Amino acid sequence: MKKYNIPVEAALGVIGGKWKVVILCFLTKGDGILRTGKLRRLIPALPKKCLLNN
């Protein structure tokens, strides 16, 4: 199991790929809780597998 030094590093490791910045922008806007379904509606081109926890 990989050890992370800070929470942001862990989040980036889970999100992964070219969608990191786009997802983080939506998550940090402060519009409340964004569940995966809402996030997928906001970013239609986002592949479903990008939000799965492997």
HELIX and SHEET records of a PDB file:
HELIX    1   1 PRO A    7  ILE A   15  1                                   9    
HELIX    2   2 GLY A   17  TRP A   19  5                                   3    
HELIX    3   3 LYS A   20  LEU A   27  1                                   8    
HELIX    4   4 THR A   36  LEU A   42  1                                   7    
HELIX    5   5 LYS A   48  LEU A   51  5                                   4    
END                                                                             
